[in-house]
Amino acid sequence: MAMRNKANKRSQLKIQAGKNQRFLVPQSSKSQLKIQEMAFMLMAVVILFILAGLFFLVIKSQEMYKEANLRAKEKALSTVSRLAETAEFSCGKPSCVDTDKLIVMNSRTAYSGFWPVVSLEVIKIFPKQELVECTKENYPDCSLFKIYEKKTANKETVSTFVALCRKEKTETGGWYEPGKCELGKMVAGFEPKQPK
């Protein structure tokens, strides 16, 4: 008896489900087509917004790298323009670099990483001569003082003009300051940021 009641209840539920409008599947193909069109339209709108968002992110990241590189360049330029005035380089006058001090600094490794640049060098540009790296043996007949060099994959440089002066011997064997001054430029390298 109990089994019959359960079977009757199930059949009644099936009949009610068949009559209830919520459970009826549309029979016409027009309504199915409209539902499919709506689904594709919604998907297209979502994809469009995703593409627009990605495009916006790419543009913003490029602007961010440009800004970072501009700031790195400004920092390197500020550093190189102030270095001629520091005690390690200065010959006592504005924008004047003592080349005797540069020769001493050539062989020192204590300055590695001291400045916020990846390379630092001083080049004689007038009078014009062949680019020869300076050492204690060939000084003052040289034109390139390499102060600091860090190995990097890519590097950009900024420079500023300076006077390059050194002490000269007098006829009596003494030294006078500044002996000979030439035109040069101080060049600093910085590492630009690259997208990964």
MIZA-477777 format. One line per field, with one value per residue: residue in one letter; x, y, z of N, C-alpha, C in turn; residue number from 1. Coordinates in steps of 0.001 Angstrom, whole numbers, m for minus. Each point is the difference from the previous one (the first is absolute). Last residue first. Layout:
% residues N
aa = c(A  ...) $
nxx = c(X  ...) $
nyy = c(Y  ...) $
nzz = c(Z  ...) $
caxx = c(X  ...) $
cayy = c(Y  ...) $
cazz = c(Z  ...) $
cxx = c(X  ...) $
cyy = c(Y  ...) $
czz = c(Z  ...) $
i = c(NUM  ...) $
This chain:
% residues 196
aa = c(K  P  Q  K  P  E  F  G  A  V  M  K  G  L  E  C  K  G  P  E  Y  W  G  G  T  E  T  K  E  K  R  C  L  A  V  F  T  S  V  T  E  K  N  A  T  K  K  E  Y  I  K  F  L  S  C  D  P  Y  N  E  K  T  C  E  V  L  E  Q  K  P  F  I  K  I  V  E  L  S  V  V  P  W  F  G  S  Y  A  T  R  S  N  M  V  I  L  K  D  T  D  V  C  S  P  K  G  C  S  F  E  A  T  E  A  L  R  S  V  T  S  L  A  K  E  K  A  R  L  N  A  E  K  Y  M  E  Q  S  K  I  V  L  F  F  L  G  A  L  I  F  L  I  V  V  A  M  L  M  F  A  M  E  Q  I  K  L  Q  S  K  S  S  Q  P  V  L  F  R  Q  N  K  G  A  Q  I  K  L  Q  S  R  K  N  A  K  N  R  M  A  M) $
nxx = c(59416  1722  3473  3368  4996  4888  4540  4925  3490  4332  2783  3679  3662  4545  4523  4799  4778  2212  m2000  2302  5558  5232  5714  4512  1756  m2559  m4999  m4390  m5268  m5418  m5211  m5648  m4861  m5507  m5162  m5541  m3716  m3765  m2501  m2008  m1723  m496  m631  1211  3625  4404  3056  3956  3082  3548  2886  1969  2622  3170  6008  4899  2139  1195  439  919  m3419  m4649  m4554  m2175  m1332  m1765  1639  m222  m944  m164  m3138  m2995  469  m2345  m1815  m3744  m3311  m4758  m4011  m2776  m813  4368  3121  1619  4898  4362  4232  3847  4513  3270  m627  537  3820  275  m2600  1574  2555  m2227  m3812  m4251  m4200  m4094  294  4206  3393  854  m3132  m1899  m1187  m2696  m4489  m2504  m1035  m3893  m4737  m2283  m1191  m3941  m4198  m1406  m1861  m4508  m3271  m1104  m3009  m4575  m2189  m1367  m4072  m3951  m1296  m2204  m4614  m2973  m1260  m3424  m4496  m2040  m1665  m4148  m4014  m1542  m2413  m4593  m3001  m1300  m3466  m4439  m2068  m1799  m4328  m3610  m1281  m2762  m4610  m2409  m1193  m3865  m4168  m1530  m2092  m4531  m3095  m1154  m3294  m4464  m1803  m1478  m4019  m2023  1278  m335  m1826  m727  m2318  m4851  m3170  m1879  2586  1078  m3266  m314  3028  m868  m2972  1632  2129  m2659  m1716  2750  327  m3424  32  2573  m1672  m2634) $
nyy = c(43407  5418  3884  4453  2396  1742  3421  3265  4532  3760  5001  3180  4216  3615  2361  2236  377  1392  1898  473  m1874  m1844  m797  472  3675  1501  m1555  m3441  m1531  m2062  m378  m219  442  1583  m883  m1585  m4086  m4543  m5434  m5205  m5651  m5759  m5905  m4251  193  739  3963  3888  4950  3175  1551  3500  1853  2125  445  946  1528  m4052  m4913  m3409  m813  m413  574  m557  1853  2149  4147  5199  5841  4035  426  m3437  m3932  m2857  m3443  m3405  m4140  m3536  m1862  3132  2644  m168  m2569  m4465  m1043  2052  m1738  m1763  2334  1859  4279  4278  2844  2833  3925  3916  3012  3075  3695  3502  3979  2993  3697  229  m2463  m4570  m4896  m4639  m2218  2763  2120  1989  m2099  m2861  1108  m847  m4556  m1678  1076  m2411  m4272  m148  548  m3785  m3081  1050  m989  m4434  m1376  1155  m2700  m4023  201  223  m4027  m2434  1240  m1636  m4385  m774  891  m3283  m3595  634  m391  m4329  m2016  1249  m2098  m4287  m315  587  m3651  m3331  815  m888  m4465  m1675  1192  m2401  m4123  m3  453  m3859  m2857  1146  m1161  m4470  m2546  m2040  583  m1964  m677  327  3526  m45  m4236  m4440  m4018  m1178  m2225  m4661  m2611  m763  m3440  m4382  m1344  m1327  m4381  m3506  m670  m2370  m4709  m2482  m990  m3746) $
nzz = c(m19992  m379  1320  1755  289  1852  m69  24  m860  m962  m820  m2880  m1849  m1289  2157  2625  3320  4042  4756  3521  355  1842  m209  m1855  m2840  m3734  712  m81  569  1022  m1448  m1992  m3043  m305  m1777  m1592  m438  m1031  m467  m1926  m14  m546  736  1715  4012  3813  2113  1378  1067  m788  m4574  m3902  m4750  m3163  m171  1331  4340  2222  m673  3461  3302  m2386  m3674  m5199  m4946  m4991  m3279  m883  289  3686  2335  1337  4304  4067  4386  2942  2536  783  1724  3845  4321  3545  2364  m1749  m711  1210  1683  m2590  m2827  m3277  m2274  2392  m141  m3683  63  2141  m2442  m2839  1447  m1052  37  404  3501  3274  2341  m1505  227  819  4220  2925  m2184  m3776  m4210  m92  m1034  m4142  m846  2122  m1818  m3726  743  1292  m3355  m2550  1838  m317  m4026  m652  1934  m2311  m3617  1000  868  m3646  m1981  2068  m908  m3942  75  2121  m2388  m2961  1832  857  m3607  m1227  2471  m999  m3664  653  1806  m2936  m2669  1906  117  m3908  m955  2095  m1852  m3730  806  1180  m3465  m2475  1712  m757  m4160  m1005  2912  3938  5533  4917  5297  4873  2337  23  1756  m446  538  4421  2502  m440  2384  4555  1118  165  3953  3642  2  1497  4613  2101  m273  3035  4262  433) $
caxx = c(401  m1132  m560  m918  m1420  m659  m1078  m923  m546  m1069  m191  m1363  m384  m1447  m562  m1432  m560  1035  m87  m1388  m974  m1298  m1170  m261  865  1380  606  1289  1121  1164  1020  1240  927  1392  831  1334  87  1308  m210  929  m77  340  m176  m451  m1453  m456  m731  m733  m859  m53  m1113  154  m1168  m1211  m1150  m206  m1221  m544  m141  1141  1104  615  1082  m321  923  m532  m509  1027  m450  258  780  m551  525  627  292  1278  448  1355  648  153  m1192  m864  m109  m1350  m998  m1128  m830  m1273  m713  341  m85  m1278  25  955  m630  m874  911  312  1445  379  1391  19  m1264  m788  m159  1315  168  265  701  1419  359  166  1157  1257  487  249  1194  1209  230  448  1372  849  149  855  1366  509  240  1232  1114  189  558  1403  717  200  997  1307  433  364  1231  1125  255  593  1379  771  212  1003  1286  480  359  1306  996  187  751  1377  596  168  1164  1195  265  492  1379  804  150  932  1324  392  251  1422  269  m69  m637  1065  m217  767  1423  594  548  m971  m321  1168  24  m1102  372  1029  m681  m699  983  533  m1034  m72  1206  m113  m945  682  882  m809) $
cayy = c(m1415  m892  m667  m1081  251  m1150  m539  m944  m982  m830  m1073  m245  m1408  m193  m403  m336  m41  52  m1136  m452  1088  m258  38  m1321  m192  m169  1265  344  m23  791  m758  703  m1012  344  414  507  1436  621  1450  923  1295  1211  1202  m420  m62  m717  m1190  m706  m1055  35  m850  m431  m644  809  m891  m157  679  1303  884  m40  762  m789  508  m95  m934  m459  m1359  m1025  m1291  m216  1017  215  1259  m44  1373  226  1389  268  m1277  m169  m659  960  1192  136  m856  806  414  m718  m261  m1335  m1046  m711  m732  m1095  m1050  m779  m753  m1274  m210  m1322  m302  m878  m584  986  1220  638  1431  416  m1057  5  m774  875  869  m682  328  1446  356  m540  752  1326  m127  m302  1229  905  m543  283  1439  285  m539  874  1270  m236  m179  1332  673  m564  509  1416  55  m414  1066  1106  m387  31  1424  524  m592  673  1371  m73  m328  1202  974  m458  214  1445  416  m568  765  1312  m185  m271  1276  825  m570  385  1456  224  663  m902  620  437  m241  m1156  223  766  1263  1073  139  599  1424  637  40  1034  1291  235  262  1363  970  m20  667  1440  573  91  1157  1183) $
cazz = c(45  307  m1168  350  m191  m609  834  m619  936  m545  957  442  59  56  m1278  19  m1344  m1016  m895  m143  114  m643  869  574  1174  m461  m425  603  m932  413  724  321  507  m299  1130  m318  236  231  39  651  m679  744  m815  m1332  m147  m1190  432  m1057  533  1461  423  1397  595  m104  m170  m1442  m439  399  m1169  m921  601  1069  835  1429  638  1286  m43  m146  m517  m1414  m701  m1339  m535  m1321  m409  m671  123  m497  m305  m1443  m557  m679  845  551  m654  m458  1137  m97  1254  509  m1024  143  1272  m161  m798  885  872  m647  108  481  m320  m1177  m456  m736  775  57  m205  m1376  m726  347  1197  1164  m240  313  1354  77  m765  631  1235  m411  m495  1160  784  m782  89  1349  81  m737  788  1163  m496  m329  1259  582  m826  353  1307  m157  m794  846  975  m751  m305  1250  320  m930  377  1212  m359  m667  1031  830  m795  m59  1328  171  m779  644  1221  m408  m465  1197  722  m755  240  1354  58  m280  m1271  m1135  m1160  m889  m1416  m459  240  m1096  501  m197  m1404  m643  330  m726  m1404  m159  95  m1269  m1047  216  m375  m1459  m491  304  m955  m1287  81  0) $
cxx = c(m924  456  m1197  m629  m829  m1485  m683  m1051  m990  m422  m1236  m11  m1471  m312  m1501  m460  m1450  m576  1002  m856  m1369  m856  m1269  m1191  m246  943  1426  471  1269  1103  1136  963  1355  875  1352  702  1437  m140  1358  m504  897  m186  215  m175  m343  m1524  m540  m632  m775  m739  28  m1225  334  m1229  m1272  m1112  m291  1078  m571  m133  1190  1117  434  1226  m309  892  m423  m652  1187  m322  1287  712  m574  506  802  125  1366  308  1381  690  16  m1191  m953  m202  m1348  m1060  m1240  m946  m1301  m734  200  m156  m1277  65  924  m671  m806  1005  334  1518  369  1414  167  m1297  m794  m96  1453  482  429  792  1509  433  281  1227  1379  484  288  1249  1285  289  563  1469  922  238  979  1422  565  342  1334  1183  300  662  1497  805  290  1105  1379  519  468  1323  1208  373  731  1458  827  303  1114  1349  548  490  1394  1062  270  870  1466  639  276  1261  1266  361  619  1471  857  252  1066  1368  457  336  1500  394  101  m672  1149  m175  843  1507  773  548  m947  m264  1182  14  m1068  419  1011  m737  m681  1002  515  m1029  m28  1209  m126  m903  712  866) $
cyy = c(m843  m1456  m839  m561  m1232  277  m1120  m453  m885  m1032  m765  m1203  m133  m1494  m184  m298  m435  75  171  1112  m510  1250  m292  m34  m1344  m258  m281  1351  394  m170  937  m933  666  m1075  454  471  441  1488  627  1441  955  1211  1223  1189  m386  m93  m668  m1244  m630  m1218  m90  m827  m501  m591  848  m1010  m143  1057  1378  1006  71  855  m1021  381  m8  m1099  m436  m1371  m945  m1441  245  1113  172  1390  m79  1469  112  1486  173  m1337  m92  m722  1030  1225  143  m822  776  409  m745  m360  m1399  m1135  m823  m834  m1198  m1141  m869  m820  m1371  m126  m1334  m299  m775  m655  1091  1356  463  1439  435  m1046  m7  m761  905  878  m580  430  1501  468  m455  878  1360  m113  m211  1301  902  m521  376  1483  291  m469  944  1273  m238  m92  1401  627  m534  567  1445  62  m348  1149  1105  m364  140  1476  531  m561  748  1389  m45  m246  1274  992  m430  309  1487  420  m503  852  1330  m165  m179  1332  828  m583  413  1491  244  684  m911  634  575  m288  m1116  216  708  1368  1152  202  697  1497  692  132  1139  1326  300  364  1428  1006  82  765  1498  641  212  1266) $
czz = c(m826  m63  426  m1279  340  m154  m750  992  m746  1034  m444  928  341  m11  184  m1427  113  m1389  m1111  m545  m395  99  m805  938  670  1163  m450  m525  739  m1042  369  747  213  632  m528  1259  m276  286  311  m58  763  m891  865  m930  m1430  7  m1259  595  m1138  544  1518  370  1409  684  16  m271  m1490  m143  322  m1160  m942  589  1054  829  1486  558  1400  3  m139  m395  756  m772  m1394  m366  m1297  m381  m665  148  m624  m245  m1531  m616  m596  870  694  m728  m441  1123  m253  1288  564  m1006  154  1269  m188  m765  968  802  m588  m46  642  m482  m1311  m465  m676  698  63  m136  m1402  m771  201  1259  1187  m201  294  1384  69  m734  681  1216  m404  m425  1193  757  m753  181  1364  19  m685  844  1160  m529  m260  1285  531  m844  378  1314  m146  m751  867  933  m754  m229  1275  279  m890  450  1214  m391  m612  1065  805  m765  20  1347  148  m756  689  1209  m438  m396  1251  710  m711  343  1382  22  m164  m1311  m1217  m1203  m824  m1477  m583  186  m1129  405  m267  m1480  m686  258  m827  m1459  m180  18  m1328  m1091  141  m496  m1519  m551  211  m1044  m1329  0) $
i = c(196  195  194  193  192  191  190  189  188  187  186  185  184  183  182  181  180  179  178  177  176  175  174  173  172  171  170  169  168  167  166  165  164  163  162  161  160  159  158  157  156  155  154  153  152  151  150  149  148  147  146  145  144  143  142  141  140  139  138  137  136  135  134  133  132  131  130  129  128  127  126  125  124  123  122  121  120  119  118  117  116  115  114  113  112  111  110  109  108  107  106  105  104  103  102  101  100  99  98  97  96  95  94  93  92  91  90  89  88  87  86  85  84  83  82  81  80  79  78  77  76  75  74  73  72  71  70  69  68  67  66  65  64  63  62  61  60  59  58  57  56  55  54  53  52  51  50  49  48  47  46  45  44  43  42  41  40  39  38  37  36  35  34  33  32  31  30  29  28  27  26  25  24  23  22  21  20  19  18  17  16  15  14  13  12  11  10  9  8  7  6  5  4  3  2  1) $
